Amino acid sequence: RRFINLDQRIPIYVAANGNDSNDGLTPNTAVRTPERGYALLRDGFPDWLLFRRGDRFDLPADNEGNFREWRKSGRSRSQMMLVSSFGDERLARPVINSNGRGVLSANGGQSVRNVAFVDLHFYANRRDPASPDFNGGAGYEYGIRWSQSGSGDLLFEGLLIEYFANNVTIGAPAGRSDGPEDVTIRRCVVRRAYSHRSIGHSQGAGFGNTVRLTIDGCVFDHNGWEPRVPESKRTGFNHGVYLYHTKDTTIRNSFFSRNSYGAVKGRGDREGDVSKLRIEGNVFTDEIVGVGIGGDKGSGDPAAHVNHGVTIRGNLFTRIGGRTADGTMHGVGASLQQVRGGVIADNLFLHKVVPNNWPAVEVDSALPLTDILLTGNV
């Protein structure tokens, strides 16, 4: 997306050698810290907060605030607030170190709308086993945690997000069902999320109660487990993308590999868990399960249709299968259970790595299915 330089917008520049007493209005008068840059943004305006490429920025380890309590919106869908980079494009994205507390959070409070986060690197520096800051990986951290009702028109593009317990979590606040609307995740690399046994499950990206979510041209690699951390094992509860109570979701032109269990998992224990889901033009490789929709009997009625309108079309599934947490072999390319209105069409299933008793496509009649079409698959 192109962002137009409007007369009404103010650019705020942040550089590692800046000074927080500066006005931040030019690269030569940049401020130094993300907190000062955030403070200079005007709520309701199409202002730009720009971090210098090649620099690293540390969020404070001893407080929330600012990035961790994002409260500022843009003006409209066509005049969005932008948080991005500036400088020599040959240099790496600006890195924002989480220092044990996560990076970007919007929870409760006023509903944030019309904001774009583009071309940044969110890094859990204390959870990367190769980092000198590594602390063992036991702490819970998020890369993006967006939990607001009434929020929407959000763009996350060109981000690298890595080593958090949950790299991306977007949904409704506890006890609410009206999560963010019109959310786009585009050309992002989401990798190496993992959970320590003391902190529960881990997802590359988890979405709940969203409306009109698009994931386009992204990479989800090696999420949900970390072999260099002994307390982090592969588990069937951790996935590349996890969906629950989502409406009108598109996942397209993306690459999934080496996630803990499933590349894309749609929960299926309550009515309406996944509605209007399209998975098209993706590559799934070195996964135990490519796409799994439904099958969670959980607290709901196992005899109910809980997922409505699922299309899996034009994808490549290759080298599917592997050993689960208990050491047994398992592998399914695409699986539908508890679905009303499903299409699995024009997909390629190649280079199976599990025994033939595991199917490329699983349509489980033990749980209810209605109006399912399988056609044109190889």
C-alpha positions as CSV (number, residue, x, y, z in Angstrom):
1,R,0.0,0.0,0.0
2,R,1.2,3.5,-0.8
3,F,0.9,6.2,1.9
4,I,0.4,9.7,0.6
5,N,2.2,12.6,2.1
6,L,-0.7,14.8,3.2
7,D,-0.5,18.4,4.4
8,Q,-2.3,17.3,7.6
9,R,0.1,14.7,8.7
10,I,3.3,15.1,10.8
11,P,6.3,12.8,10.4
12,I,8.1,11.8,13.6
13,Y,11.6,10.4,13.1
14,V,13.3,8.0,15.5
15,A,17.0,7.1,15.3
16,A,19.4,5.3,17.7
17,N,21.6,8.4,17.8
18,G,18.7,10.8,18.2
19,N,17.8,12.9,21.3
20,D,14.4,12.9,23.0
21,S,14.7,16.6,23.5
22,N,14.5,17.1,19.7
23,D,11.3,17.8,17.9
24,G,11.5,14.6,15.8
25,L,10.3,16.4,12.6
26,T,13.3,15.7,10.4
27,P,15.8,12.9,10.2
28,N,18.4,15.3,11.5
29,T,16.3,16.2,14.6
30,A,15.2,12.6,15.3
31,V,14.2,11.5,18.8
32,R,15.9,8.5,20.3
33,T,13.2,6.3,22.0
34,P,10.0,4.6,20.7
35,E,8.3,6.0,23.8
36,R,9.1,9.6,22.9
37,G,8.1,9.0,19.3
38,Y,4.7,7.6,20.3
39,A,4.1,10.5,22.6
40,L,4.5,13.0,19.7
41,L,1.8,11.2,17.6
42,R,-1.6,12.9,17.5
43,D,-4.6,10.7,18.0
44,G,-7.0,10.9,15.1
45,F,-4.5,12.2,12.6
46,P,-2.6,10.5,9.7
47,D,0.8,11.0,11.4
48,W,3.8,8.9,10.6
49,L,6.2,7.4,13.2
50,L,9.3,6.3,11.3
51,F,12.3,4.3,12.7
52,R,15.7,4.4,11.0
53,R,16.6,1.3,9.1
54,G,19.7,-0.5,10.4
55,D,19.0,0.6,14.0
56,R,17.9,-1.2,17.1
57,F,15.5,0.1,19.7
58,D,14.9,-1.2,23.2
59,L,11.5,-1.0,24.8
60,P,11.7,-0.5,28.5
61,A,11.8,-3.7,30.6
62,D,10.1,-2.2,33.6
63,N,6.8,-0.7,32.4
64,E,4.0,-1.2,29.9
65,G,2.9,2.1,28.2
66,N,3.2,3.5,24.7
67,F,3.7,0.6,22.3
68,R,2.4,-1.8,24.9
69,E,-0.7,0.2,25.5
70,W,-1.4,1.5,22.0
71,R,-4.3,4.0,22.1
72,K,-3.9,6.2,19.0
73,S,-5.9,6.0,15.7
74,G,-5.5,7.4,12.2
75,R,-8.2,9.7,10.6
76,S,-9.8,7.2,8.2
77,R,-9.2,4.2,6.0
78,S,-7.6,6.5,3.3
79,Q,-5.7,8.6,5.9
80,M,-4.2,6.0,8.2
81,M,-1.6,6.5,10.9
82,L,1.6,4.9,9.8
83,V,4.3,3.2,11.9
84,S,7.2,2.3,9.6
85,S,10.8,2.9,8.6
86,F,13.0,5.4,6.9
87,G,16.5,5.5,5.5
88,D,18.7,3.3,3.3
89,E,16.6,0.5,2.0
90,R,19.7,-1.7,1.6
91,L,19.8,-1.9,5.4
92,A,17.8,-4.2,7.6
93,R,14.4,-3.4,9.0
94,P,14.6,-1.4,12.3
95,V,14.6,-3.9,15.2
96,I,12.4,-3.3,18.2
97,N,13.6,-5.4,21.1
98,S,10.9,-6.5,23.6
99,N,13.2,-7.0,26.6
100,G,10.9,-9.5,28.2
101,R,7.6,-7.6,28.0
102,G,6.3,-7.9,24.4
103,V,6.1,-5.2,21.8
104,L,2.8,-4.1,20.5
105,S,-0.5,-4.3,22.5
106,A,-3.9,-2.7,22.3
107,N,-6.3,-4.0,24.9
108,G,-9.5,-2.5,26.2
109,G,-9.9,1.3,26.4
110,Q,-10.9,3.2,23.3
111,S,-11.1,1.3,20.1
112,V,-8.2,1.9,17.8
113,R,-8.8,2.2,14.0
114,N,-7.0,3.1,10.8
115,V,-3.4,2.2,11.8
116,A,-0.7,0.6,9.6
117,F,2.5,-1.1,10.9
118,V,4.9,-1.6,8.0
119,D,8.5,-2.8,7.6
120,L,9.5,-3.4,11.2
121,H,11.2,-6.2,13.1
122,F,9.6,-7.2,16.4
123,Y,12.1,-9.3,18.3
124,A,11.9,-11.2,21.6
125,N,15.6,-10.8,22.3
126,R,15.4,-12.6,25.7
127,R,13.7,-15.7,24.2
128,D,16.1,-16.3,21.2
129,P,18.5,-19.1,22.3
130,A,21.2,-17.6,20.1
131,S,20.9,-14.1,21.7
132,P,23.3,-13.0,24.4
133,D,20.1,-11.7,26.2
134,F,18.6,-15.2,26.4
135,N,16.9,-16.0,29.7
136,G,15.8,-19.6,29.2
137,G,12.5,-18.9,27.4
138,A,10.2,-19.3,30.3
139,G,8.6,-15.8,30.1
140,Y,5.3,-15.2,28.3
141,E,5.7,-12.5,25.6
142,Y,3.6,-11.4,22.6
143,G,4.8,-9.8,19.4
144,I,1.4,-8.3,18.6
145,R,-1.5,-8.6,21.1
146,W,-4.6,-6.8,19.8
147,S,-7.7,-7.4,21.9
148,Q,-10.3,-4.7,21.4
149,S,-14.0,-4.5,20.5
150,G,-14.8,-1.9,17.9
151,S,-11.3,-1.9,16.5
152,G,-10.6,-2.2,12.8
153,D,-9.0,-1.2,9.5
154,L,-5.7,-2.4,10.7
155,L,-2.7,-3.2,8.4
156,F,0.4,-5.2,9.3
157,E,2.7,-5.4,6.3
158,G,6.3,-6.4,5.8
159,L,6.9,-7.3,9.4
160,L,9.4,-9.8,10.8
161,I,8.0,-11.2,14.1
162,E,10.0,-13.9,15.9
163,Y,10.6,-15.8,19.2
164,F,7.6,-14.7,21.2
165,A,5.3,-17.2,23.0
166,N,2.6,-16.0,20.6
167,N,3.9,-14.0,17.7
168,V,0.5,-12.5,16.8
169,T,-2.8,-12.6,18.8
170,I,-5.8,-10.7,17.5
171,G,-9.2,-11.0,18.9
172,A,-12.0,-9.8,21.3
173,P,-11.5,-9.0,24.9
174,A,-12.4,-11.6,27.5
175,G,-16.2,-12.1,27.6
176,R,-16.8,-10.3,24.3
177,S,-17.5,-11.6,20.9
178,D,-17.0,-8.5,18.8
179,G,-13.4,-8.5,17.8
180,P,-11.5,-6.4,15.3
181,E,-12.8,-6.0,11.8
182,D,-11.0,-5.5,8.4
183,V,-7.6,-6.8,9.5
184,T,-4.9,-7.4,6.9
185,I,-1.6,-9.3,7.5
186,R,0.5,-9.0,4.3
187,R,4.0,-10.1,3.4
188,C,4.9,-10.7,7.0
189,V,7.4,-13.4,8.2
190,V,6.1,-15.0,11.4
191,R,8.6,-17.5,12.8
192,R,10.0,-19.3,15.8
193,A,7.1,-18.7,18.3
194,Y,7.4,-21.3,21.1
195,S,6.0,-22.1,24.5
196,H,7.9,-23.2,27.6
197,R,6.1,-25.9,29.5
198,S,5.3,-23.3,32.3
199,I,3.3,-20.9,30.0
200,G,0.8,-23.0,28.0
201,H,0.2,-23.1,24.3
202,S,1.9,-21.1,21.5
203,Q,0.8,-20.1,18.0
204,G,2.5,-18.3,15.1
205,A,-0.7,-16.3,14.9
206,G,-4.1,-16.7,16.7
207,F,-7.3,-15.0,15.6
208,G,-10.6,-15.0,17.5
209,N,-13.9,-13.2,16.8
210,T,-12.4,-11.3,13.8
211,V,-14.5,-10.2,10.9
212,R,-13.0,-9.9,7.4
213,L,-9.4,-11.1,8.1
214,T,-6.9,-11.4,5.2
215,I,-3.6,-13.1,5.4
216,D,-1.7,-12.6,2.1
217,G,1.8,-13.5,1.0
218,C,3.1,-14.4,4.4
219,V,5.6,-16.9,5.8
220,F,4.7,-19.0,8.9
221,D,7.8,-21.1,9.8
222,H,8.7,-23.2,12.8
223,N,6.1,-21.9,15.2
224,G,4.9,-23.6,18.4
225,W,8.2,-25.4,19.4
226,E,11.9,-24.8,19.9
227,P,14.3,-27.8,20.0
228,R,17.0,-25.7,21.5
229,V,14.9,-25.2,24.6
230,P,14.4,-28.6,26.4
231,E,11.1,-27.5,28.0
232,S,9.6,-26.7,24.6
233,K,8.2,-29.7,22.8
234,R,6.1,-30.3,19.7
235,T,2.4,-30.6,20.7
236,G,-0.9,-30.9,18.9
237,F,-2.1,-27.7,20.5
238,N,0.4,-25.4,18.7
239,H,0.0,-24.3,15.1
240,G,1.1,-21.9,12.5
241,V,-2.3,-20.1,12.3
242,Y,-5.1,-20.9,14.8
243,L,-8.7,-19.7,14.1
244,Y,-11.7,-19.6,16.4
245,H,-15.0,-17.8,16.0
246,T,-13.8,-16.1,12.8
247,K,-16.0,-14.8,10.1
248,D,-15.0,-14.1,6.5
249,T,-11.3,-15.1,6.5
250,T,-9.0,-15.4,3.5
251,I,-5.5,-17.1,3.7
252,R,-3.8,-16.9,0.3
253,N,-0.4,-17.0,-1.4
254,S,1.4,-17.8,1.8
255,F,4.1,-20.4,2.8
256,F,3.8,-22.7,5.8
257,S,6.5,-25.0,7.0
258,R,7.7,-26.9,10.1
259,N,5.0,-25.7,12.5
260,S,4.5,-27.7,15.6
261,Y,1.4,-29.7,14.5
262,G,-0.9,-27.9,12.0
263,A,-0.2,-25.2,9.5
264,V,-3.8,-23.9,9.7
265,K,-6.2,-25.1,12.4
266,G,-9.8,-24.1,12.7
267,R,-11.3,-24.9,16.0
268,G,-14.6,-26.8,16.1
269,D,-16.2,-27.2,19.5
270,R,-18.8,-24.4,19.4
271,E,-21.3,-23.3,16.8
272,G,-20.0,-20.8,14.3
273,D,-16.3,-21.4,15.2
274,V,-15.2,-20.8,11.6
275,S,-17.5,-19.3,9.0
276,K,-16.6,-18.3,5.4
277,L,-13.0,-19.5,5.3
278,R,-11.0,-19.4,2.0
279,I,-7.6,-21.0,1.8
280,E,-6.2,-20.5,-1.7
281,G,-2.9,-20.6,-3.5
282,N,-0.7,-21.5,-0.5
283,V,2.2,-23.9,-0.1
284,F,2.3,-26.3,2.9
285,T,5.5,-28.3,3.4
286,D,7.0,-30.3,6.2
287,E,3.9,-30.1,8.4
288,I,2.2,-32.9,10.3
289,V,-1.2,-31.5,9.3
290,G,-1.6,-29.0,6.5
291,V,-5.1,-27.7,7.1
292,G,-7.4,-29.1,9.8
293,I,-10.9,-27.7,10.3
294,G,-13.1,-29.0,13.1
295,G,-12.8,-32.2,15.1
296,D,-12.6,-30.6,18.6
297,K,-15.4,-32.1,20.6
298,G,-14.6,-30.0,23.6
299,S,-17.4,-28.3,25.4
300,G,-19.8,-28.3,22.4
301,D,-22.1,-30.8,20.8
302,P,-20.0,-33.3,18.7
303,A,-23.1,-34.0,16.6
304,A,-23.4,-30.3,15.5
305,H,-22.2,-28.6,12.4
306,V,-20.0,-25.8,13.8
307,N,-18.0,-24.6,10.8
308,H,-19.8,-23.1,7.7
309,G,-18.5,-22.4,4.3
310,V,-14.9,-23.7,4.0
311,T,-13.0,-23.6,0.7
312,I,-9.5,-25.2,0.3
313,R,-8.5,-24.5,-3.4
314,G,-5.4,-24.4,-5.5
315,N,-2.8,-25.2,-2.8
316,L,0.3,-27.3,-2.8
317,F,0.8,-29.8,0.0
318,T,4.2,-31.5,0.0
319,R,6.1,-33.6,2.5
320,I,3.2,-33.8,4.9
321,G,3.5,-36.0,8.0
322,G,5.8,-36.6,10.9
323,R,6.0,-37.7,14.5
324,T,3.7,-36.3,17.1
325,A,4.5,-35.5,20.7
326,D,4.0,-39.1,21.7
327,G,6.3,-40.4,18.9
328,T,3.6,-41.8,16.7
329,M,3.4,-41.1,13.0
330,H,0.6,-38.9,11.7
331,G,0.0,-36.9,8.5
332,V,-3.0,-35.4,6.7
333,G,-2.9,-32.8,4.0
334,A,-6.4,-31.4,4.4
335,S,-9.1,-32.4,6.9
336,L,-12.7,-31.4,7.3
337,Q,-14.9,-32.3,10.2
338,Q,-18.2,-30.8,11.5
339,V,-18.5,-28.7,8.4
340,R,-21.6,-27.5,6.4
341,G,-20.6,-26.4,3.0
342,G,-17.1,-27.4,2.2
343,V,-14.9,-27.5,-1.0
344,I,-11.5,-29.2,-1.4
345,A,-10.6,-28.5,-5.1
346,D,-7.7,-28.3,-7.5
347,N,-5.0,-29.0,-4.9
348,L,-1.7,-30.9,-5.3
349,F,-0.7,-33.5,-2.7
350,L,2.9,-34.7,-3.3
351,H,5.7,-36.6,-1.6
352,K,3.9,-38.1,1.3
353,V,6.2,-39.1,4.1
354,V,3.8,-41.2,6.3
355,P,2.4,-44.7,5.7
356,N,-0.4,-45.1,3.3
357,N,-3.1,-45.5,6.0
358,W,-2.9,-41.7,6.5
359,P,-4.8,-40.0,3.7
360,A,-4.0,-36.9,1.8
361,V,-7.5,-35.7,2.3
362,E,-9.6,-36.6,5.3
363,V,-13.4,-36.1,5.4
364,D,-14.5,-37.6,8.7
365,S,-18.0,-39.0,8.5
366,A,-17.9,-39.9,12.2
367,L,-18.6,-36.2,12.8
368,P,-21.3,-34.4,10.9
369,L,-20.7,-33.2,7.3
370,T,-23.1,-31.7,4.8
371,D,-22.6,-30.4,1.3
372,I,-18.9,-31.3,0.8
373,L,-17.4,-31.2,-2.7
374,L,-14.0,-32.8,-3.5
375,T,-12.9,-32.3,-7.1
376,G,-9.8,-31.8,-9.3
377,N,-7.3,-32.8,-6.6
378,V,-4.1,-34.7,-7.5
